[in-house]
């Protein structure tokens, strides 16, 4: 089966989720995520964005070392006014039906898209990360090929 994203969603989309998790006081917290690819089941492969360097370098942009692997994205603009990294730690795939519903009027909205050629470089980096599963790697590489990265 081919790897597919929900309709209208493309690799490189940046989304802001207003109720991604609850903190210790029970308050909802916002997270930004980057869409990478779809799965054969139509789920969304993504990774979270962070503005906390925690030893992540800016050069080279793709860093697989300890303790915090990441991909440096720079200042993305809009609400993302600080340096940003893509956190390369594992994230469970986002159910495609839930993702589409959350994006269509739920707690999430698309706020932008990575400029070319950044999605291609980010996909390469995430595909090679230790926490990326084999299925995720295959679908990410398929998404990269669909972007005609060269």
N, C-alpha and C positions, 0 to 999 in steps of 0.2 A: 504494500500500500504506500502511496506517496505521502510525504509529510506536508500537512496543510494547516494554514492559519485560518482563523475565522474571517469571514468576508470583510474587506476593507482594512484589514490589519496587515502591515508590512514590516519586514525586518528593519530595525532602525527607528521605529516609532518609540517616542518617549512618553510615558504615561505617569500621571500623578494619581495615586490611590489615597483618598482621604481617610479611609478606615482600614488600613493594612493590618495593624495589630493593636492590641491594648497594652498600655504600660502597666506598671505594678499598682498604680492607683485605679486602674480600670478605664482610663481615658483612651479614646481612639487616637492613634498616631498615624501621620502621613508618611508615605514612602514614594519614591520615584523609581520606576522600573523601565528597563529597556527591552523591547521585544526583539528576540533573536530569530526564532523559527517556530514552525508548527510541528506537531507529531503526527504519526499516522492516524491517531485517534482524534485529531483536530484540537489537541490541547496546545497551550502556548508555552514555549521555552523562553525564559526570561532570566535576567539577572538584575539585582538591585543596584542603584546608584548611591554613592556616598560622597560626602565632601570632607570626610575625615581621612587624612593621609595615612596615619598610623604606620609610617615607614614605607608606604607605597611610593615609588619614584615617579617623577614626571618623564624621565628619559632613562632607559627606553620606555615607551608607553606600555608595552606588554610585559608584565612582571609576574612570574609564576613562583616566586620565592616565598619564604616564610617571614613573618607570620601572617601577612595579609596580601595574598595575590590580587592583582588588579590590572585594569587597563585604564590609562590616563586619558581622559576626554577633554580636559581643559575647562574653560568657562563656556557653558552652553548657551547662556542668555535666557531671556524671559525670567521666570522665577529662580533659575539656577545661576546665581550671580557669583558663586565661588567655584574654585577648581573642583572638578568632579572626576571620580574614578568609577569604573564598573567593577563591582565586587565579584570576584571569580569563584567565591564559595558556592557550594551546591544550593540550588533552589528547586523545590518540587515544581513540576510543571503545573501551570495554572489551567484548570478545567476550561476547555474552550467555550462551553455553553455559559458558564459563570462569567468568564472574561467578557464575552460579547454582551451579556446582560449588564455587567458592571460598567462597561464602556458606553452603553446605550442609554444611560440615565441613572445609573447607580453611583457608587462612590468614586468612580474612576473617570478620568478624561485624558484624552491625548493632548499633550502640550507642545509637541514638536516632533522633529525627526532629525537624526544625526545627518550632518552634511556629508556629501560624497568627498573623499573615499573612506571616511571614518567607519561606516558600517562594515565594510569589507575587512578592514584591519581588526576591528573589534570581534567580528565573527571568527577570524583566524585565531585570535588570542583565546577566546572562550572555548573553541573546539579543542584546543590543545591543553586546556586546564585539567589539573588532576581530578577535580570534583565533577567534571562533565562526564555523564554516562556515555556508553557507546552509542545508544540510540540517539541521545541528544547530539553527540558529535556528528553522526551521519546526517541528521536533519539540518543541523547548522551548516554543514558543508553543502548540502543541497540548496539551502537558502542562499548561501554565498554564490553558488553557481547561477542561481536565478537572478542575482543582482548584476551579473556580467562584470564581475570584479577584475577579470583579466589575469 
